[in-house]
Amino acid sequence: MAPTVQALAASDIQERQQVSAASFKPSVYGPSSEDIARARAELERIKNEKGWLEPDRGNLDAPGIDWREGKPDYTIANLAYFRGKTKNHPAGSLELVVENLVKTWEMEASHKPFSQWGTVAHAKYAVSANGGRVFRGEEAASRGNYNVLLSACPRNLYDAEAETFESSHAHFRGAFPGGFPWEVLEVYSGPPKVAFSWRHWATFAGEYEGNKGTGETVNMTGFAVVTLEDMKVTTIEVYYDPVIFLEVIRGMKKPGELPPHGVALGAPLLSEAEGGCPFMGAARKVEVAA
């Protein structure tokens, strides 16, 4: 007997989920060329079907860039962003401009020497978290964003003074091999002082300090104020609560113990059938209050 339309549709969805899951789980030692190719195919499918825009981090092919570890490839990170984002800011919107500015700053902070950052006013650049110590210029760049933004954490959870730029990135890349996406939720004021809420999330499929993840999705939200001069960043002030996030990935709290509040205003825009869940419904959401 010939298969029904419903059976064919179900088969197509199942196959698509399997392909999506396979393309989303690169090795903790880094994605292979096959991982990247599968992720690129999935990205293009979503872009064609949804009309979404990939994040714009500037021209990564510009000549003369002195990359820390070679030019980064954001294919898998962008796919993780597509699969988990709760907002789709339209082209030209202030929200998308802010989101791309922050993503470009993060790319530069992770992969370029400070002298080659194009997003900041070098002589005035300063960043702080939760009203704590202000890191300026080259020191902020050399310490790295993780160490700067986690500098006020209790040392039993994260000892920023004991970590280097390289070790801090290794910790979080190892914990989140599928990427650590970030999105703007709402923008409350435009330049020169841009105030906005944000969400950071990841599938905890790797290992952090000996604690192995089981595929849960960890969400973290917060607020930031970025001051600009001629569209160059002078100061970044970030406000959030990283403690419970760190307790989860260290295994000090169980996912079910966390309060169900404080996350983004809505569910991921992609359904599971569209490739929105890399573990085909098996992942649990861990909601972390800001």
Buried (B, 14 or more C-beta within 10 A) or exposed (E): EEEEEEEEEEEEBEEBBEBBBBBBBBEBEEBEEEBBEBBBEBBEBBBEEEEBEBBEBBEBEEEEBEEEEEEBBBBBBBBBBBBBBBBBBEEEEBBBBBBBBBBBBBBBBBBBBBEEBEBBBBEBBBBBBBEEEBBBBEEBBBBBBBBBBBBBBEEEBBEBEEBEBEEBBEBBBBBBBBBBBBBBBEBEEEBEEBBBBBBBBBBBBBBBEEBEBEBBBBBBBBBBBBBBEEEBBBBBBBBBBBBBBBBBBBEBBEBEEBEEEBBBEEEBBBEBBBBBBBBBEEBBBBBBBB
